[in-house]
Amino acid sequence: MSRMTCTPKPKENALMELPSEPGAVPGCSECLDFCARRESARSEGDYSGVSDAHVELRRHRAEAHSS
């Protein structure tokens, strides 16, 4: 006797918007440096470098510019 198995119904796959890129805080040279590195990586096709710059910029903003 064969057993029938029930496969779960697939969840709806909806496209999500990507989070916006973090920007520089006006007047902060460190923020501008991260943004420049991000753009340089993007122009070279280094999307891992773009992602790294996002992470570093978000971390910097949280540490240096949070109230």
Backbone as JSON Lines, residues from 0, in Angstrom:
{"i":0,"aa":"M","n":[0.84,-1.17,0.0],"ca":[0.0,0.0,0.0],"c":[0.89,1.24,0.0]}
{"i":1,"aa":"S","n":[0.65,2.14,-0.9],"ca":[1.47,3.35,-0.97],"c":[0.86,4.45,-0.11]}
{"i":2,"aa":"R","n":[1.7,5.23,0.45],"ca":[1.26,6.34,1.3],"c":[1.26,7.63,0.5]}
{"i":3,"aa":"M","n":[0.2,8.35,0.6],"ca":[0.14,9.66,-0.05],"c":[0.71,10.68,0.92]}
{"i":4,"aa":"T","n":[1.52,11.52,0.4],"ca":[2.05,12.59,1.25],"c":[1.47,13.91,0.78]}
{"i":5,"aa":"C","n":[1.22,14.72,1.72],"ca":[0.7,16.05,1.43],"c":[1.86,17.03,1.41]}
{"i":6,"aa":"T","n":[2.01,17.74,0.35],"ca":[3.05,18.76,0.32],"c":[2.43,20.08,0.74]}
{"i":7,"aa":"P","n":[3.17,20.84,1.54],"ca":[2.61,22.12,1.97],"c":[2.42,23.06,0.79]}
{"i":8,"aa":"K","n":[1.41,23.86,0.89],"ca":[1.12,24.85,-0.13],"c":[2.23,25.9,-0.1]}
{"i":9,"aa":"P","n":[2.81,26.24,-1.23],"ca":[3.89,27.24,-1.21],"c":[3.37,28.6,-0.76]}
{"i":10,"aa":"K","n":[4.21,29.28,0.0],"ca":[3.86,30.63,0.43],"c":[3.94,31.57,-0.75]}
{"i":11,"aa":"E","n":[3.15,32.6,-0.68],"ca":[3.15,33.58,-1.76],"c":[4.51,34.27,-1.81]}
{"i":12,"aa":"N","n":[5.08,34.31,-2.97],"ca":[6.38,34.97,-3.14],"c":[6.13,36.37,-3.69]}
{"i":13,"aa":"A","n":[6.26,37.33,-2.84],"ca":[6.05,38.71,-3.26],"c":[7.39,39.43,-3.28]}
{"i":14,"aa":"L","n":[7.57,40.26,-4.26],"ca":[8.78,41.07,-4.31],"c":[8.7,42.15,-3.25]}
{"i":15,"aa":"M","n":[9.81,42.37,-2.61],"ca":[9.87,43.41,-1.58],"c":[10.8,44.5,-2.06]}
{"i":16,"aa":"E","n":[10.54,45.7,-1.59],"ca":[11.45,46.8,-1.91],"c":[12.71,46.67,-1.07]}
{"i":17,"aa":"L","n":[13.82,47.0,-1.67],"ca":[15.07,47.01,-0.94],"c":[15.09,48.21,-0.01]}
{"i":18,"aa":"P","n":[15.75,48.08,1.14],"ca":[15.86,49.25,2.01],"c":[16.68,50.33,1.3]}
{"i":19,"aa":"S","n":[16.38,51.57,1.62],"ca":[17.12,52.65,0.98],"c":[18.56,52.66,1.47]}
{"i":20,"aa":"E","n":[19.42,53.18,0.62],"ca":[20.83,53.26,0.99],"c":[21.02,54.32,2.07]}
{"i":21,"aa":"P","n":[21.88,54.03,3.05],"ca":[22.15,55.06,4.04],"c":[22.92,56.2,3.41]}
{"i":22,"aa":"G","n":[22.65,57.39,3.84],"ca":[23.32,58.57,3.31],"c":[24.25,59.17,4.35]}
{"i":23,"aa":"A","n":[25.03,60.1,3.92],"ca":[25.98,60.79,4.8],"c":[25.24,61.82,5.65]}
{"i":24,"aa":"V","n":[25.68,61.96,6.88],"ca":[25.19,63.03,7.73],"c":[25.93,64.3,7.28]}
{"i":25,"aa":"P","n":[25.2,65.37,7.01],"ca":[25.86,66.59,6.54],"c":[27.0,67.03,7.46]}
{"i":26,"aa":"G","n":[28.12,67.31,6.84],"ca":[29.28,67.8,7.58],"c":[30.18,66.73,8.16]}
{"i":27,"aa":"C","n":[29.85,65.44,7.99],"ca":[30.66,64.37,8.56],"c":[31.57,63.78,7.48]}
{"i":28,"aa":"S","n":[32.86,63.97,7.65],"ca":[33.81,63.47,6.65],"c":[33.89,61.95,6.65]}
{"i":29,"aa":"E","n":[33.66,61.3,7.79],"ca":[33.68,59.83,7.82],"c":[32.51,59.26,7.01]}
{"i":30,"aa":"C","n":[31.34,59.85,7.17],"ca":[30.18,59.42,6.38],"c":[30.48,59.57,4.89]}
{"i":31,"aa":"L","n":[31.05,60.7,4.51],"ca":[31.37,60.94,3.11],"c":[32.37,59.92,2.58]}
{"i":32,"aa":"D","n":[33.32,59.52,3.44],"ca":[34.3,58.52,3.04],"c":[33.62,57.18,2.76]}
{"i":33,"aa":"F","n":[32.69,56.77,3.62],"ca":[31.96,55.52,3.38],"c":[31.16,55.6,2.08]}
{"i":34,"aa":"C","n":[30.52,56.74,1.83],"ca":[29.74,56.92,0.6],"c":[30.65,56.88,-0.63]}
{"i":35,"aa":"A","n":[31.83,57.47,-0.53],"ca":[32.77,57.46,-1.65],"c":[33.26,56.03,-1.92]}
{"i":36,"aa":"R","n":[33.54,55.28,-0.85],"ca":[33.96,53.88,-1.03],"c":[32.85,53.06,-1.67]}
{"i":37,"aa":"R","n":[31.61,53.32,-1.27],"ca":[30.47,52.6,-1.83],"c":[30.37,52.86,-3.33]}
{"i":38,"aa":"E","n":[30.47,54.14,-3.72],"ca":[30.36,54.49,-5.14],"c":[31.53,53.94,-5.95]}
{"i":39,"aa":"S","n":[32.71,53.93,-5.36],"ca":[33.87,53.37,-6.04],"c":[33.68,51.87,-6.26]}
{"i":40,"aa":"A","n":[33.21,51.17,-5.23],"ca":[32.97,49.74,-5.36],"c":[31.9,49.47,-6.41]}
{"i":41,"aa":"R","n":[30.84,50.27,-6.4],"ca":[29.76,50.1,-7.38],"c":[30.28,50.29,-8.8]}
{"i":42,"aa":"S","n":[31.13,51.32,-9.01],"ca":[31.64,51.59,-10.35],"c":[32.56,50.47,-10.85]}
{"i":43,"aa":"E","n":[33.13,49.71,-9.91],"ca":[34.0,48.59,-10.28],"c":[33.23,47.27,-10.37]}
{"i":44,"aa":"G","n":[31.92,47.32,-10.08],"ca":[31.13,46.09,-10.12],"c":[31.33,45.22,-8.89]}
{"i":45,"aa":"D","n":[31.88,45.79,-7.84],"ca":[32.15,45.06,-6.59],"c":[30.95,45.23,-5.65]}
{"i":46,"aa":"Y","n":[29.92,44.43,-5.86],"ca":[28.7,44.61,-5.08],"c":[28.84,44.11,-3.64]}
{"i":47,"aa":"S","n":[29.81,43.25,-3.4],"ca":[30.13,42.88,-2.02],"c":[30.72,44.09,-1.29]}
{"i":48,"aa":"G","n":[31.55,44.84,-1.98],"ca":[32.11,46.07,-1.42],"c":[31.05,47.12,-1.16]}
{"i":49,"aa":"V","n":[30.04,47.18,-2.05],"ca":[28.92,48.1,-1.85],"c":[28.19,47.73,-0.58]}
{"i":50,"aa":"S","n":[27.92,46.45,-0.41],"ca":[27.23,45.97,0.78],"c":[28.05,46.24,2.04]}
{"i":51,"aa":"D","n":[29.34,46.0,1.97],"ca":[30.22,46.27,3.12],"c":[30.17,47.74,3.51]}
{"i":52,"aa":"A","n":[30.19,48.62,2.53],"ca":[30.14,50.06,2.81],"c":[28.81,50.43,3.46]}
{"i":53,"aa":"H","n":[27.72,49.8,3.03],"ca":[26.42,50.05,3.66],"c":[26.46,49.67,5.14]}
{"i":54,"aa":"V","n":[26.99,48.49,5.41],"ca":[27.07,48.01,6.8],"c":[27.93,48.95,7.64]}
{"i":55,"aa":"E","n":[29.09,49.32,7.12],"ca":[29.99,50.19,7.87],"c":[29.38,51.58,8.09]}
{"i":56,"aa":"L","n":[28.71,52.1,7.07],"ca":[28.08,53.41,7.21],"c":[26.94,53.37,8.23]}
{"i":57,"aa":"R","n":[26.12,52.32,8.17],"ca":[25.03,52.21,9.15],"c":[25.59,52.09,10.56]}
{"i":58,"aa":"R","n":[26.64,51.31,10.73],"ca":[27.26,51.15,12.05],"c":[27.84,52.49,12.53]}
{"i":59,"aa":"H","n":[28.54,53.18,11.65],"ca":[29.12,54.47,12.01],"c":[28.02,55.45,12.42]}
{"i":60,"aa":"R","n":[26.94,55.51,11.62],"ca":[25.85,56.44,11.94],"c":[25.24,56.11,13.29]}
{"i":61,"aa":"A","n":[25.07,54.82,13.6],"ca":[24.47,54.43,14.88],"c":[25.38,54.81,16.05]}
{"i":62,"aa":"E","n":[26.68,54.65,15.86],"ca":[27.63,54.95,16.95],"c":[27.93,56.43,17.08]}
{"i":63,"aa":"A","n":[28.09,57.12,15.97],"ca":[28.55,58.51,16.03],"c":[27.43,59.54,15.98]}
{"i":64,"aa":"H","n":[26.28,59.17,15.43],"ca":[25.26,60.18,15.2],"c":[23.92,59.88,15.89]}
{"i":65,"aa":"S","n":[23.87,58.86,16.71],"ca":[22.63,58.57,17.43],"c":[22.53,59.47,18.65]}
{"i":66,"aa":"S","n":[21.33,59.9,18.95],"ca":[21.17,60.76,20.13],"c":[20.82,59.94,21.34]}
